[in-house]
Amino acid sequence: MMEYTDRYQRKFHRLLSKKTVLYTEMVTANALHNAPNPERFLEADLADEEPVVLQLGGSDPRLLRVAAQKAISYGYKDINLNVGCPSERVSDKGCFGAVLMLQPELVAECCLRMEEVMDRKPTVKCRIGVDDRDSYEDLVNFVSTVERIAGTTHFIVHARKAVLGGKFSPAENRSIPPLRYEVVYRLKREFPHLKISLNGGVLSMEEARAHLTGGKVDGVMVGRAAVGQPFEWRTVDTQLYGEAQDPSLSRRTLLQRYGEFLDVEYRRAGDAREQLRLLRFGLKPVLNLFHGEANSRLYRQQLTNDLTQLKNSPPSPSAILARACSVFRDEALDAV
């Protein structure tokens, strides 16, 4: 998720779950190729974040190979090629994202070039179709072509088609085209040897479990529901991964541990401007931690007000979090 799954969001969600596979924001191959400091795009605490997947965007096999090499050198093990982004900015100007579903041979070539520098195959994230090329046969042609040429074994399929050409905004592309889960289920039935994960419109753990039940799909990718209601996913390790126990952290403990992490980052920041930037991105993952609780709006206001009012001399992150939490009763803070 662009502007969401940065290293701060991933750190926070790793506190909630030890098993969930985390994804980075999409990084373009061109940006990695041209960046004087690639770490700006790759920055991660991989020892803590694993399992984590770097998501790349691009359509030039050569540049994607270079980008993959830089990612592997940094320490990433898994890479995903995004062939599902419907943004006009990437489909028109960049000629990648969902528009690449119309060129499965090129997608396969991109995967082959990336695999040359990896010890495993990259995965592919796609839609069920693009514009009027949205029949099941079109999807099968895409998947079978990429599998045949590149040997790709894992496809993450957003169960909506992408409408390109500026007709829909990215947000509208996530809501207006109807969800067609049965198409993804059928793909799994007819390609049982492939790993097929489902994405799109999954709002709760119960919905994720329903998709997984009976082997309809092999995995479920959740984005906005996890960001919007993070505490609802605190039992994912036991509920979906079959682990014996979850991290079982209360909101109070979560914020204490996350605040300690942010404090370390805060002290490393060079000046007040960098500190403010860290606070802006670092506090974003916890804005919805108290979703549904009384005073949750007041809590969010307190966090954002601190950033606005104290920008010239921002206090430590843990101090900001502690002040914001004062609006809650112990029951909300200590529930697990």
C-alpha positions in Angstrom: 0.0 0.0 0.0 1.5 3.2 -1.1 2.1 5.8 1.7 1.2 3.1 4.3 3.3 0.0 4.4 6.6 1.8 5.2 9.0 0.5 7.8 7.0 2.1 10.6 3.8 0.4 9.6 5.6 -2.9 9.2 7.3 -2.6 12.6 4.0 -1.9 14.3 2.2 -4.9 12.6 5.1 -7.2 13.4 4.4 -6.5 17.1 0.9 -7.7 16.5 1.9 -10.9 14.6 5.0 -13.0 14.2 3.7 -15.0 11.2 2.0 -12.5 8.9 3.9 -11.9 5.6 4.5 -8.1 5.4 4.8 -6.2 2.1 6.7 -3.0 1.4 5.2 -0.1 -0.5 5.7 -0.5 -4.3 9.1 0.7 -5.3 9.7 1.4 -9.0 12.7 -0.2 -10.7 13.6 3.1 -12.2 13.8 4.8 -8.8 16.1 2.1 -7.5 18.2 2.2 -10.6 18.7 6.0 -10.5 18.8 6.6 -6.7 22.3 7.7 -5.4 21.2 6.1 -2.1 19.0 3.1 -2.8 18.6 2.5 1.0 16.1 5.4 0.9 13.7 3.0 -0.9 14.9 -0.3 0.7 15.2 0.7 4.3 14.0 -2.0 6.6 15.0 -3.9 9.8 14.9 -7.2 8.0 16.0 -9.3 11.0 12.9 -8.0 12.8 10.5 -7.7 9.8 10.9 -11.1 8.2 8.9 -12.6 6.6 8.7 -9.4 4.4 8.4 -9.0 0.6 9.7 -6.1 -1.4 7.2 -5.1 -4.1 8.6 -3.7 -7.3 6.9 -1.9 -10.2 8.3 -1.7 -13.7 8.2 -3.0 -17.2 11.9 -3.0 -18.3 13.4 -6.4 -17.6 16.9 -5.0 -17.4 16.0 -2.3 -14.8 14.0 -4.9 -12.8 17.0 -7.1 -12.7 19.2 -4.2 -11.4 16.5 -3.4 -8.8 16.3 -7.0 -7.7 20.1 -7.2 -7.4 20.1 -4.1 -5.2 17.3 -5.5 -3.1 19.0 -8.9 -2.6 22.3 -7.2 -1.8 20.5 -5.2 0.9 19.1 -8.4 2.4 15.7 -9.0 0.9 14.8 -12.6 0.0 11.4 -12.3 -1.6 10.3 -9.9 -4.3 6.8 -9.3 -5.8 6.2 -7.7 -9.2 3.1 -5.5 -9.1 1.0 -6.0 -12.2 -2.2 -4.9 -10.6 -1.8 -1.2 -9.8 -4.5 0.7 -11.8 -3.1 4.2 -11.2 -3.0 6.3 -14.4 0.3 7.7 -13.2 2.0 4.2 -13.7 -0.2 2.7 -16.4 0.0 5.6 -18.8 3.3 7.4 -18.1 5.2 4.5 -16.6 3.6 1.8 -18.7 3.5 -0.7 -15.9 1.1 -1.9 -13.2 -2.2 -3.4 -14.4 -1.6 -2.5 -18.0 1.1 -5.1 -18.1 -1.6 -7.8 -17.9 -2.1 -7.2 -21.6 1.6 -8.2 -22.2 2.0 -11.5 -20.3 5.2 -12.4 -22.3 6.8 -9.2 -21.1 5.8 -9.9 -17.5 7.4 -13.4 -17.8 10.6 -11.8 -19.2 10.7 -9.4 -16.2 10.3 -12.3 -13.8 13.0 -14.3 -15.5 15.5 -11.4 -15.4 14.8 -10.9 -11.7 15.2 -14.5 -10.9 18.7 -14.5 -12.3 19.9 -12.7 -9.2 17.5 -14.4 -6.7 17.6 -17.9 -5.1 13.8 -18.2 -5.5 11.2 -17.1 -8.0 9.5 -13.7 -7.7 5.8 -13.6 -7.2 3.2 -11.7 -9.3 0.3 -9.5 -8.1 -2.4 -8.9 -10.7 -6.1 -8.2 -11.2 -8.7 -10.6 -12.7 -8.6 -8.5 -15.9 -8.2 -5.1 -17.5 -10.9 -3.0 -19.2 -12.8 -5.2 -21.7 -10.1 -7.9 -21.4 -11.8 -9.3 -18.3 -13.0 -12.8 -19.3 -11.9 -15.8 -17.3 -10.1 -16.9 -20.5 -8.1 -13.7 -20.5 -7.0 -14.3 -16.9 -6.0 -17.9 -17.7 -4.0 -16.8 -20.7 -2.1 -14.3 -18.5 -1.4 -16.8 -15.7 -0.6 -19.8 -17.9 1.7 -17.7 -20.1 3.7 -16.3 -17.2 3.9 -19.7 -15.6 5.0 -21.5 -18.8 7.7 -19.0 -19.7 9.0 -17.9 -16.2 7.9 -20.8 -14.1 6.1 -18.4 -11.7 4.3 -20.4 -9.0 2.6 -17.8 -6.8 0.0 -15.3 -8.0 -1.7 -12.8 -5.7 -5.0 -11.9 -7.5 -7.1 -8.8 -6.7 -10.7 -10.0 -7.4 -11.6 -6.9 -9.4 -10.7 -5.9 -12.9 -8.8 -2.7 -13.4 -10.4 0.1 -15.4 -7.7 2.2 -17.0 -7.5 5.3 -19.2 -8.3 7.7 -16.4 -12.0 6.6 -16.2 -11.6 5.7 -12.5 -9.3 7.0 -9.8 -7.2 4.4 -7.9 -9.8 4.7 -5.1 -12.7 4.1 -7.5 -10.8 1.1 -8.9 -10.9 -0.4 -5.4 -14.6 0.0 -5.1 -16.6 0.4 -8.3 -15.6 -2.7 -10.3 -17.4 -5.6 -8.7 -15.6 -8.2 -6.6 -15.6 -11.6 -8.3 -14.2 -14.0 -5.8 -15.5 -17.0 -7.7 -13.1 -16.2 -10.5 -10.1 -16.5 -8.1 -11.6 -19.7 -6.6 -11.9 -21.2 -10.1 -8.3 -20.2 -10.9 -7.2 -22.2 -7.9 -9.3 -25.2 -8.8 -8.0 -25.3 -12.3 -4.4 -24.6 -11.4 -4.1 -26.6 -8.1 -0.3 -26.8 -8.5 0.0 -23.0 -8.2 -0.2 -20.9 -5.0 -3.1 -18.5 -5.5 -3.7 -15.8 -2.9 -6.8 -13.6 -2.9 -6.8 -9.8 -2.5 -9.6 -7.2 -2.5 -12.4 -6.3 -0.1 -11.4 -8.5 2.8 -12.6 -6.6 5.9 -12.2 -9.0 8.8 -10.4 -12.1 10.0 -13.7 -14.0 9.7 -13.9 -13.1 6.0 -10.2 -14.1 5.5 -10.9 -17.5 7.2 -14.0 -18.0 5.0 -11.9 -17.5 1.8 -9.2 -20.0 3.1 -11.7 -22.6 4.2 -11.8 -25.7 2.0 -8.7 -24.8 0.1 -10.6 -22.2 -2.1 -7.3 -20.2 -2.1 -3.9 -20.6 -0.5 -3.6 -17.1 1.1 -5.3 -13.8 1.6 -3.8 -10.4 1.3 -5.3 -7.7 3.5 -4.4 -4.0 3.3 -6.8 -1.3 4.4 -8.7 -3.4 6.9 -5.4 -4.1 8.7 -4.4 -0.5 8.7 -7.9 0.8 9.6 -8.5 -1.7 12.5 -5.1 -3.1 13.4 -6.1 -4.4 16.9 -8.8 -6.7 15.3 -5.9 -8.7 13.8 -4.1 -9.4 17.0 -5.0 -13.1 17.1 -4.1 -13.8 13.4 -1.3 -16.1 14.4 -3.5 -18.5 16.3 -6.7 -18.0 14.2 -5.2 -18.3 10.7 -1.7 -19.7 11.1 -2.4 -22.4 13.7 0.1 -21.1 16.1 -0.2 -22.1 19.8 -0.2 -18.5 21.0 -0.3 -14.9 19.8 1.9 -12.1 21.0 -1.0 -11.2 23.2 -0.1 -7.6 23.7 -2.5 -5.0 25.2 -2.8 -1.7 23.5 -0.8 -0.2 26.4 2.1 -2.6 25.9 1.9 -2.2 22.1 2.3 1.5 22.4 5.0 1.2 25.0 7.1 -1.1 22.8 6.4 0.8 19.6 7.2 4.1 21.4 10.5 2.7 22.5 11.3 1.9 18.9 10.3 5.4 17.8 12.4 7.0 20.6 15.5 5.3 19.3 14.8 6.5 15.8 14.0 10.0 17.1 17.4 10.3 18.8 19.1 9.3 15.6 17.3 12.0 13.6 19.6 14.8 12.7 17.6 17.9 13.5 14.1 19.2 14.4 12.9 18.9 10.8 13.9 15.3 10.6 12.4 14.6 14.0 9.1 16.1 12.9 9.2 14.0 9.7 9.8 10.9 11.8 6.8 11.7 14.0 4.5 12.3 11.1 5.3 8.9 9.5 6.0 7.1 12.8 2.7 8.0 14.5 0.5 7.1 11.4 0.4 3.4 12.2 -1.2 3.9 15.6 -3.9 6.4 14.6 -6.6 3.6 14.3 -5.4 1.4 17.2 -8.5 2.3 19.3 -11.0 2.0 16.4 -14.4 1.5 17.9 -13.5 2.6 21.4 -15.0 5.5 23.2 -12.7 8.6 22.9 -10.9 7.2 19.8 -11.5 10.4 17.9 -10.2 12.5 20.8 -7.1 10.2 20.8 -6.5 10.9 17.1 -7.0 14.6 17.6 -4.5 14.6 20.4 -1.9 12.9 18.3 -2.4 15.3 15.3 -2.6 18.4 17.5 0.7 17.5 19.1 2.3 17.4 15.7 0.8 20.7 14.7 1.4 22.7 17.9 4.8 21.3 18.9 6.5 21.3 15.5 9.2 23.7 16.6 10.1 21.6 19.6 8.5 18.2 19.3 8.7 16.0 22.4 9.7 12.3 22.2 7.3 9.9 20.5 6.7 7.9 23.6 5.7 11.1 25.4 3.2 12.0 22.7 1.8 8.5 22.8 1.5 8.5 26.6 -0.4 11.9 26.5 -2.8 10.7 23.8 -3.5 7.5 25.7 -4.6 9.4 28.8 -8.1 9.8 27.3 -8.8 6.1 27.7 -9.9 4.0 30.7 -7.6 1.1 31.8 -10.1 -1.4 30.4 -9.4 -0.1 26.8 -5.7 0.1 27.4 -5.2 -3.3 29.0 -7.5 -5.6 27.0 -5.8 -8.3 25.1 
